[in-house]
Amino acid sequence: MASKILVYSTPTCPHCIRLKQFLSENKVDFINYDVSVDREKADEMIKKSGQMGVPVTDIDGQLVIGFDKEQIKSVLGLT
């Protein structure tokens, strides 16, 4: 079963850009929420993570704060 991956990001955040590039390069499907314009998703991100900074990635309910490539690879089972 494919993981459900939600990325909370902003278009100007360099870590967000690298995160989305990394996921795309690894052919990982994800849903991106631009929290700079979507207040509801920004509130959802803060409620889930306690973080106001981006990116926050939700992989089947497991949160990764920031662009932690090794943690993301581990959670997704990428080598």
Sequence and secondary structure as in RCSB ss.txt:
>XXXX:A:sequence
MASKILVYSTPTCPHCIRLKQFLSENKVDFINYDVSVDREKADEMIKKSGQMGVPVTDIDGQLVIGFDKEQIKSV
LGLT
>XXXX:A:secstr
    EEEEE TT HHHHHHHHHHHHTT   EEEETTT HHHHHHHHHHHS  SS EEEETTEEEES  HHHHHHH
HT  
